[in-house]
Amino acid sequence: MNKQVWIEKALGLGIQEFEIYQSTTVEKEMTWFQGQMDTLVSSKVTGTSIRGIVDGKMANMALEEIDDSMCETVLKSLIEQAHIISNEETDSLRKPEPIEYVKKDVTWNMASTEYVKNILQSLEAKILAYDPRVIQVGYLGYSQAVEVAVL
């Protein structure tokens, strides 16, 4: 997504104020059932949120898949959405503020599938061994998500 193209197009279509926010989420989810991995879901999704002010009315949209060929269509939908708003109050976006980047010496790593598989297998075995009346573990799962702001 070429953000400058989107901003210029938005202003050209009459959107008085416009902002774009993007973030990427990386997720891993596993479930374990009766001694084996039941599901494994791994995803990486970049979400884009746009909002703009048209005639004093704020409209916003959230999109997962976006490219520059969609620019005019999406922006016209945003304008249409703003015209539907019946609120009498005038909206405005906050002015951009300086961003202070903080460098952290901590790196979070996604746990490997094999590591999680071993942990879930071990947990199931311990639960089943805890009491002979436990004959089945109904649900055992792992989920991890990391969100990275793209701005």
ZIRAQUI-V997715 format. One record per helix or strand of 3 or more residues. SS is the DSSP state (hx for helix, st for strand). FROM is the first residue (numbers start at 0). LEN is the number of residues. Records with the same first field share a line. If there is no record, write none. Layout:
SS=FROM-LEN / FROM-LEN
This chain:
hx=2-10 / 67-17 / 112-18
st=16-17 / 35-19 / 56-7 / 139-10
